[in-house]
Amino acid sequence: MNGIPDTALLVGQLRKQIADLESPEEPNFLKSDETVIRFLKSRDWDLGATERMLRKTIAWRTQFRPFALECDHCRTYPGSHTLRQIGFDQANRPVIYATFYSAYPSQRNPAVEALTHLIYVFENAVRSMQPGVSQWVFVLDCAGMSAINCSPRLGYECAQVLSNHYPERLGLAICIRPGPMFKVAWQAIKPFLPIQTANKVCIVNSKSQLQAMLEQHFPKSIVEWLTKEYNLNRAEPKLSRYRPFWLHRPDTDGSHDPRGDKPYVDSWVIKRHSSGHLPHPNMIDYLSGKLRSTANLMELKEHVDVLEDDEMVEVDEATAKKLLASLPSQYQIPVDAKTVVID
């Protein structure tokens, strides 16, 4: 659409076109003008394209019920998913963080497991949004990423879910110190993303660049938290690099809580917030007494040691490309993959 859209007019017209559309379990989903505007904006204010997108999303939410989703894999294999909300940025947007370094390995279907967990985190991030906030910020520390946990297909499928059912939710994505494996995977995924989505991804290649980026977007408590995580992810592990992030084990100065910054932990983790927001499943289980971290460390000790040795190996970009090409088909982007387009 050329020029400035008449938002109120378009919202009114779209509501007439979807008057028959119902979402019994989420009656407020379609009542929100913010929701309708996000979908319109993602389809360049095209009424027909937006209507089709909304109908597909309502059908998906009715069938899949993401609002009621739980990550059973997290409860069976604690620590296998590090993705979690850890606070809010300067604009009060939820900050979602993940790292490969401290995650326990998983040998089941990684795409299904990871997508389930991703949607769980998305839905709960939305519940934590204050009025006027509609986006989140994603921070990925690439420490520990290797061919073992590199899946272009997973990245592609996550991008599809984000683009198709959570339009205009991503405000910013910060990728910290990506190695060759990430860079090659990113180049494989990038062509399938809308330009406006790809442009929100910031690659940070140095610690000095990281510091400036963090101070630009985050309050002091989050800057300090992410800086501490960055250092821990690159420190020589004393026993095992796999840290149980669901409990507070004070470090030498007693200040770092891996669950998130203090305002988030106090108001959203320790206390059950009235919004219905839920933190990482392992945090919930630990606080309720269902999870004991030491048992899980012992169960995975042998497997962890094998992976640690392998992931210490650095690879150049040419080698990374060969490794990606040799990945099993379930890790490759589908041959019939399509770019997300404004239809």
C-alpha positions in Angstrom: 0.0 0.0 0.0 1.3 3.4 -0.9 1.0 6.3 1.5 -0.2 6.3 5.1 -3.0 3.7 5.7 -6.2 4.7 7.3 -5.9 2.2 10.1 -9.4 2.7 11.6 -11.0 2.3 8.2 -9.1 -0.9 7.4 -9.7 -2.4 10.8 -13.4 -1.8 10.4 -13.5 -3.3 6.9 -11.5 -6.3 8.0 -13.9 -6.9 10.9 -16.8 -7.0 8.5 -15.0 -9.6 6.3 -14.2 -11.9 9.3 -17.6 -11.4 11.1 -18.3 -15.1 10.9 -14.9 -16.0 12.4 -15.0 -17.4 15.9 -12.5 -18.4 18.5 -14.5 -19.9 21.4 -11.5 -20.7 23.6 -10.0 -17.2 23.0 -12.9 -14.8 22.7 -10.6 -11.8 23.2 -8.1 -12.7 20.5 -10.1 -11.2 17.6 -11.6 -8.4 19.7 -8.2 -6.8 20.1 -7.5 -4.0 17.6 -3.8 -4.5 18.3 -4.1 -8.1 17.0 -5.9 -7.0 13.8 -3.5 -4.2 13.2 -0.5 -6.5 13.5 -1.9 -8.9 11.0 -2.8 -6.0 8.6 0.7 -4.5 8.9 2.4 -7.9 8.2 0.5 -8.2 5.0 1.1 -4.6 3.8 -2.4 -3.6 4.7 -3.9 -5.9 2.1 -7.4 -6.8 3.3 -7.7 -10.0 1.3 -4.2 -11.3 2.3 -4.8 -10.4 5.9 -8.2 -12.1 6.0 -6.7 -15.3 4.7 -3.9 -15.1 7.2 -6.2 -14.6 10.1 -8.4 -17.5 9.1 -5.4 -19.8 8.9 -4.2 -18.6 12.3 -7.5 -19.1 14.0 -7.7 -22.6 12.5 -4.2 -23.3 13.7 -4.9 -22.0 17.2 -8.2 -23.9 17.4 -6.5 -27.2 16.4 -3.1 -26.8 18.1 -4.2 -24.8 21.2 -0.9 -23.0 21.7 -2.4 -21.1 24.7 -2.6 -24.3 26.6 0.6 -25.9 25.5 3.1 -27.4 27.9 6.7 -28.5 27.1 6.6 -32.1 28.3 10.1 -32.7 27.0 11.5 -30.1 29.4 9.9 -32.0 32.3 11.3 -35.4 31.1 14.7 -34.0 30.1 15.4 -30.9 32.3 17.8 -28.5 30.8 17.4 -29.6 27.2 15.8 -26.3 26.3 17.5 -23.1 27.6 15.1 -20.7 25.8 13.4 -18.6 28.5 12.2 -15.1 29.3 14.6 -13.3 31.6 13.2 -9.8 31.9 12.2 -6.8 29.9 14.0 -4.3 27.7 14.0 -0.5 28.0 10.7 -0.4 26.0 9.2 -2.9 28.4 9.3 -5.7 25.7 9.8 -9.2 27.0 13.4 -10.4 26.6 13.7 -14.0 25.5 17.2 -15.6 25.9 18.8 -18.8 24.8 22.3 -20.3 24.6 23.6 -23.6 23.2 26.4 -23.7 25.7 24.6 -24.8 28.9 21.9 -26.9 27.2 21.7 -30.6 27.9 21.8 -32.7 24.7 18.6 -34.3 23.3 18.4 -37.3 21.1 14.7 -37.3 20.2 12.9 -35.3 17.5 14.6 -31.9 17.9 12.2 -30.0 15.6 9.0 -31.1 17.3 10.5 -30.6 20.8 12.0 -27.2 20.0 8.9 -25.9 18.3 6.7 -26.9 21.2 9.0 -25.2 23.6 9.3 -22.1 21.4 5.5 -21.7 21.2 5.2 -22.2 25.0 7.7 -19.3 25.5 6.0 -17.1 22.9 2.6 -17.5 24.4 3.8 -16.7 27.9 5.8 -13.7 26.7 2.6 -12.3 25.3 0.9 -12.8 28.7 3.7 -10.7 30.3 3.2 -7.8 27.8 1.9 -4.6 29.4 -0.7 -2.5 27.5 0.8 -0.8 24.5 3.5 -3.5 24.1 3.2 -6.0 21.3 6.7 -7.2 20.5 9.5 -9.2 22.2 13.3 -9.1 21.9 15.3 -12.3 21.3 18.9 -12.7 22.5 20.8 -15.8 21.3 24.3 -16.5 22.7 25.9 -18.7 20.0 28.5 -20.1 22.4 28.6 -23.9 22.1 26.9 -24.1 18.7 28.3 -26.9 16.5 27.3 -29.3 13.8 25.7 -31.4 16.5 23.0 -28.9 17.3 22.9 -27.0 14.0 19.6 -27.5 12.2 18.7 -25.2 9.3 15.4 -27.0 9.0 14.5 -26.1 12.6 15.4 -22.5 12.0 13.2 -22.5 8.9 10.3 -24.0 10.7 10.6 -21.6 13.6 10.6 -18.7 11.2 7.5 -20.1 9.5 5.6 -20.2 12.8 6.7 -16.7 13.7 5.8 -15.3 10.3 2.5 -17.1 9.9 1.0 -17.0 13.4 2.9 -14.3 15.4 3.2 -11.5 12.9 5.0 -8.3 14.0 5.9 -9.8 17.3 9.7 -9.8 16.8 11.1 -6.4 17.6 14.8 -7.3 17.6 17.0 -10.4 17.5 20.6 -10.2 18.8 22.9 -13.1 17.9 26.1 -13.0 20.0 29.4 -14.1 18.6 28.1 -16.6 15.9 30.6 -19.1 14.6 30.9 -20.6 11.1 28.1 -23.1 11.7 25.6 -20.3 12.6 26.6 -18.1 9.8 26.2 -20.8 7.1 22.9 -21.8 8.6 21.7 -18.2 8.7 22.6 -17.8 5.0 20.5 -20.9 4.3 17.5 -19.6 6.2 17.7 -15.9 5.4 16.3 -16.1 1.8 13.1 -17.6 3.1 12.4 -14.7 5.5 10.5 -11.5 4.8 13.0 -8.7 4.3 11.5 -6.8 7.3 12.1 -9.8 9.5 15.7 -10.4 8.4 16.5 -6.8 8.9 15.6 -7.1 12.6 18.5 -9.6 13.1 21.7 -8.0 14.5 24.9 -10.0 14.4 27.3 -9.1 17.2 30.9 -10.2 16.5 32.8 -8.8 19.4 32.5 -8.1 23.2 32.9 -4.4 22.7 30.2 -4.3 20.1 28.0 -6.4 22.4 28.4 -4.0 25.3 27.3 -1.0 23.1 24.3 -3.0 21.8 23.2 -4.1 25.3 23.4 -0.6 26.7 21.4 0.8 23.8 18.4 -1.5 24.3 18.3 -2.8 27.9 18.1 -1.5 31.4 21.1 -1.9 33.7 19.8 -5.1 35.4 19.5 -6.9 32.0 22.9 -5.5 30.7 24.6 -6.9 33.8 22.7 -10.2 33.6 23.6 -10.8 29.9 27.2 -9.8 30.4 27.5 -12.3 33.2 25.9 -15.0 31.1 28.3 -14.1 28.3 31.3 -14.6 30.5 30.0 -17.8 32.1 29.4 -19.3 28.7 33.0 -18.7 27.8 34.6 -19.6 31.2 36.6 -22.9 31.7 34.0 -25.3 33.3 35.1 -26.7 36.7 33.1 -29.9 36.4 30.5 -29.7 33.6 29.5 -26.8 31.4 25.8 -27.8 31.7 24.5 -25.4 34.3 21.0 -25.9 35.9 19.6 -22.5 35.0 16.3 -23.2 36.8 17.7 -22.5 40.3 19.6 -19.7 41.9 23.1 -20.8 42.9 24.9 -17.6 43.8 28.3 -17.2 42.2 31.3 -15.8 44.1 29.7 -12.4 44.6 26.2 -13.8 45.0 24.7 -11.6 42.4 23.9 -13.7 39.3 20.6 -15.5 39.1 20.4 -17.6 35.9 16.6 -17.4 35.9 16.6 -13.8 34.9 17.2 -10.3 36.3 15.9 -9.5 39.8 12.7 -7.6 38.8 11.6 -10.5 36.6 12.4 -13.2 39.1 10.7 -11.5 42.0 7.5 -10.6 40.1 7.1 -13.3 37.5 9.0 -16.4 38.6 8.8 -16.7 42.4 5.3 -15.2 42.4 2.6 -16.5 40.2 1.6 -13.4 38.2 -2.1 -12.6 37.7 -1.6 -12.4 33.9 -1.2 -16.1 33.8 2.4 -15.8 32.6 4.5 -19.0 33.3 8.3 -19.0 33.4 10.4 -21.9 32.1 8.9 -25.3 33.0 12.0 -26.4 34.9 11.7 -23.3 37.1 8.1 -24.2 37.9 9.0 -27.8 38.7 12.0 -26.8 40.8 10.0 -24.3 42.9 7.2 -26.9 43.4 9.7 -29.6 44.5 9.2 -31.8 41.4 12.7 -31.3 40.1 16.1 -32.0 41.6 18.9 -30.8 39.5 21.7 -33.1 40.9 19.9 -36.3 39.7 19.7 -35.0 36.1 23.4 -34.2 36.1 24.2 -37.7 37.1 21.8 -39.3 34.5 23.4 -37.3 31.6 27.0 -37.3 32.8 28.4 -39.9 30.3 26.6 -38.4 27.3 27.6 -34.8 28.2 31.2 -35.7 28.4 31.2 -37.1 24.9 29.6 -34.0 23.4 31.9 -31.6 25.3 34.9 -33.1 23.7 33.4 -32.9 20.2 32.1 -29.3 20.6 35.6 -28.0 21.5 36.6 -28.5 17.9 36.6 -25.3 15.9 35.7 -25.5 12.2 36.3 -23.0 9.4 33.5 -21.9 7.1 34.4 -24.2 4.2 34.3 -27.2 6.6 31.0 -25.9 8.1 29.4 -25.9 4.6 30.5 -29.5 4.1 29.1 -30.5 7.4 25.8 -28.8 6.7 25.6 -30.6 3.4 26.2 -33.9 5.1 23.5 -33.4 7.7 20.6 -36.0 7.7 17.6 -34.9 5.7 15.5 -34.2 8.8 17.9 -31.3 9.6 17.9 -29.8 6.1 15.5 -27.2 4.9 12.8 -28.9 2.8 13.5 -28.9 -0.9 10.0 -27.5 -1.5 10.4 -24.8 1.1 8.8 -21.5 0.2 9.6 -17.9 1.1 7.1 -16.2 3.3 5.6 -13.6 1.0 2.9 -11.0 1.2 0.1 -12.7 -0.9 
